[in-house]
Amino acid sequence: MGPARLYVAVAVGGFRRYATYRVATAAGVFTNTVFGLILVYTYLALWDERPHLGGYDQSEAVTYVWLGQALFATLALQSGGMETDLMERIRTGDVAVDLYRPVDLQLWWLAADLGRAAFQLVGRGVIPFVVGALLFPTALPHDPVRWLWFLCALVLAALVSFGIRFLVALSAFWLMDGTGALQVMMITGLFCSGMTLPLNAFPGALGDVVQALPWAAQLQMPADLLMGKTGALHVFAFQAAWALVLLAAGRLLVTVATRRVVVQGG
């Protein structure tokens, strides 16, 4: 089996693995729908007081909410992806076996995580999004090209998401317990991704900072692209730049961690 076919098989395996958790998926759909409804009514009240906050009207704010619910599990914005499995393998020492396999460690976990993301989008993200679109006025485009651009942005967003979580997982090589790192990632992901409030609604310098961080590539950028608030080239360039930086940092850290395993005799 060639390398490309191998990683495709790993991605398919990741998809099938999460497809077996039917009860958890149904619970996730219900949870995202309920939280979406709560957020929508909160946003509507906020936008009544502050019309055009962040450059959005009410329909755009509502659209943003349901996009967030659709992408919450897809992009593992608060963990829930490969990072916990990898950290556990590092903790137990099983990662030493992974490092001796004739495959690339980073690409293996990336393929598995992309398979997981694909299932979470289809299995958990679509239904809340459709429910929201049916219940509330939204600002969804009719242009199929914009939807195609949006799907491309989702792929890049998934790469950025993986890059962040892969780095956090690798911290387990140096930490006795990765729980703290995961908790920091969860809080940061919730705040800096724009799940609680669109990043363009943040005031002053704080808004400028959070919109320049990699978490902006996950939800804010794809949402703005879909609603026509920004151009595709700008979004793709921003996402690709952060994806390259994060993946390169992850590859470098794998090299350093591998030397650590060898030195320790693991």
C-alpha positions in Angstrom: 0.0 0.0 0.0 1.4 3.4 -1.0 1.8 6.2 1.5 -1.2 8.2 0.1 -3.5 5.2 0.2 -2.3 4.4 3.7 -3.2 7.9 5.0 -6.6 7.7 3.2 -7.2 4.4 4.9 -6.4 6.0 8.3 -8.8 8.9 7.6 -11.5 6.4 6.7 -10.8 4.6 9.9 -11.1 7.8 11.8 -14.5 8.5 10.2 -15.8 5.0 10.9 -14.5 5.0 14.5 -16.6 8.0 15.4 -19.6 6.8 13.4 -19.9 3.9 15.9 -20.7 6.3 18.7 -24.3 6.8 17.7 -25.8 7.7 21.1 -23.0 10.2 21.7 -23.6 11.7 18.3 -27.3 12.0 18.9 -26.6 13.6 22.3 -24.2 16.0 20.6 -26.7 17.0 18.0 -29.3 17.7 20.7 -26.8 19.7 22.8 -25.6 21.8 19.9 -29.2 22.6 18.9 -30.2 23.6 22.4 -27.1 25.7 22.9 -27.6 27.3 19.5 -31.1 28.3 20.5 -29.9 29.8 23.8 -27.1 31.7 22.0 -29.4 32.9 19.2 -31.9 34.5 21.7 -28.9 36.0 23.6 -27.5 37.4 20.4 -30.8 38.8 19.3 -31.2 40.7 22.6 -27.6 42.0 22.3 -28.1 43.1 18.7 -31.3 44.8 19.7 -29.2 47.0 22.0 -26.2 47.2 19.8 -27.4 47.1 16.1 -24.6 46.1 13.6 -22.2 45.1 16.4 -19.1 43.8 14.8 -20.4 44.8 11.4 -23.2 42.1 11.6 -26.9 42.6 11.3 -29.2 40.2 13.3 -29.5 37.7 10.5 -25.7 37.5 10.1 -25.3 37.2 13.9 -27.8 34.3 13.8 -25.9 32.7 11.0 -22.7 33.0 12.9 -24.3 31.2 15.9 -25.4 28.2 13.9 -22.0 28.0 12.0 -20.4 27.9 15.4 -22.6 25.0 16.5 -21.9 23.1 13.3 -18.2 23.5 13.6 -17.8 23.1 17.4 -17.2 19.4 17.3 -15.9 19.4 13.7 -12.9 21.5 14.6 -12.7 20.3 18.2 -12.8 23.9 19.4 -12.7 22.7 23.0 -10.8 19.5 22.5 -12.4 16.2 21.7 -10.1 15.2 18.9 -6.9 13.2 18.5 -5.0 15.1 21.3 -6.3 13.0 24.2 -5.4 9.7 22.5 -1.9 11.0 21.6 -1.3 12.3 25.1 -2.3 9.0 26.6 0.1 7.1 24.3 2.8 9.5 25.3 2.0 9.0 29.0 2.0 5.2 28.7 5.1 5.0 26.5 3.1 3.4 23.6 4.2 6.4 21.4 7.6 4.7 21.2 6.0 2.0 19.0 4.4 4.8 16.9 7.8 6.4 16.3 9.3 3.1 15.1 6.6 2.6 12.5 7.5 3.3 8.9 5.0 6.1 8.7 5.1 9.8 9.6 3.7 10.4 13.1 2.3 13.8 12.3 0.6 12.7 9.0 -0.8 9.6 10.7 -2.6 11.6 13.4 -3.6 14.3 10.9 -5.3 11.8 8.7 -7.1 10.2 11.6 -8.2 13.7 12.8 -9.5 14.7 9.4 -11.6 11.5 9.3 -13.0 12.4 12.7 -13.7 16.0 11.5 -15.5 14.8 8.4 -17.8 12.6 10.5 -18.5 15.3 13.1 -19.4 17.8 10.3 -21.8 15.4 8.6 -23.1 13.5 11.7 -23.2 16.2 14.3 -22.9 19.6 12.6 -25.4 19.5 9.7 -28.6 18.9 11.7 -28.3 21.9 14.2 -27.3 24.1 11.3 -30.4 23.1 9.2 -32.7 23.5 12.3 -31.3 27.0 12.9 -31.7 28.0 9.2 -35.3 26.8 9.3 -36.3 28.5 12.5 -34.6 31.9 12.1 -33.7 34.3 9.3 -30.2 33.8 8.2 -27.7 35.4 5.8 -26.7 32.3 3.8 -25.5 32.9 0.3 -27.2 31.6 -2.9 -24.0 31.6 -4.9 -22.6 28.0 -5.1 -19.1 29.3 -5.6 -19.1 30.9 -2.2 -20.2 27.6 -0.7 -17.3 25.9 -2.5 -14.9 28.6 -1.1 -16.4 27.9 2.4 -15.7 24.2 2.1 -12.1 25.0 1.1 -11.8 27.3 4.2 -13.1 24.5 6.4 -10.3 22.2 5.2 -7.7 24.8 6.1 -9.5 25.5 9.4 -9.2 21.8 10.2 -5.5 21.9 9.5 -5.1 24.9 11.8 -7.1 23.2 14.5 -5.0 20.0 14.2 -1.8 22.1 14.3 -2.8 23.7 17.6 -4.0 20.5 19.2 -1.0 18.5 18.0 1.4 20.9 19.7 -0.6 20.7 22.9 -0.5 16.9 22.8 3.2 16.9 22.3 3.6 18.9 25.5 3.0 15.6 27.3 6.6 14.6 26.5 7.7 17.2 29.0 4.7 17.3 31.4 3.9 14.7 34.0 0.2 15.3 33.4 -1.3 16.9 30.3 -4.6 17.8 32.0 -3.6 21.4 32.6 -2.5 21.9 29.0 -5.8 20.6 27.8 -7.8 22.9 30.1 -5.8 25.9 29.0 -6.5 24.9 25.4 -10.2 24.5 26.0 -10.5 27.9 27.6 -8.4 29.6 24.9 -10.3 27.8 22.2 -13.6 28.9 23.5 -12.6 32.5 23.9 -10.2 33.1 21.0 -12.2 31.1 18.4 -15.2 33.4 18.7 -17.6 30.7 20.0 -18.8 33.0 22.7 -18.8 36.3 20.7 -17.6 37.1 17.2 -14.1 38.3 17.3 -14.9 41.4 15.2 -17.2 42.5 18.1 -14.2 42.6 20.5 -13.2 46.2 21.3 -10.1 48.0 20.3 -6.7 46.4 20.6 -8.1 43.2 22.0 -10.1 42.7 18.9 -7.0 43.3 16.7 -5.0 40.8 18.7 -7.6 37.9 18.7 -8.2 38.4 15.0 -4.5 37.9 14.3 -4.3 34.7 16.3 -4.6 31.2 14.7 -8.0 30.5 16.4 -9.5 33.2 14.1 -8.9 30.9 11.2 -11.2 28.3 12.6 -14.6 30.0 12.9 -14.4 33.7 12.3 -12.7 33.6 9.0 -14.9 30.8 7.4 -18.0 32.6 8.7 -17.0 35.9 7.3 -16.2 34.3 4.0 -19.5 32.5 3.7 -21.4 35.7 4.5 -19.4 37.8 2.1 -17.7 39.9 4.7 -14.2 39.2 3.4 -12.5 37.9 0.3 -11.5 34.3 -0.3 -7.8 35.1 -1.0 -7.5 37.0 2.3 -9.0 34.1 4.2 -7.0 31.4 2.4 -3.8 33.2 2.9 -4.4 33.8 6.6 -5.4 30.2 7.2 -2.6 28.7 5.1 0.0 30.8 6.8 -1.0 29.7 10.2 -1.4 26.1 9.1 2.2 26.1 7.8 3.6 27.7 10.9 1.8 25.3 13.3 2.5 22.1 11.3 6.1 23.1 10.9 6.3 23.8 14.6 4.7 20.4 15.3 7.2 18.6 13.0 10.1 20.3 14.8 8.7 19.4 18.2 8.3 15.8 17.1 12.0 15.7 16.2 13.0 17.1 19.6 10.6 14.7 21.3 12.0 11.8 19.4 15.5 12.6 20.6 14.2 12.8 24.1 12.7 9.4 23.9 15.9 8.0 22.5 18.0 9.6 25.2 15.7 8.3 27.9 15.8 4.9 26.4 12.0 4.8 25.8 
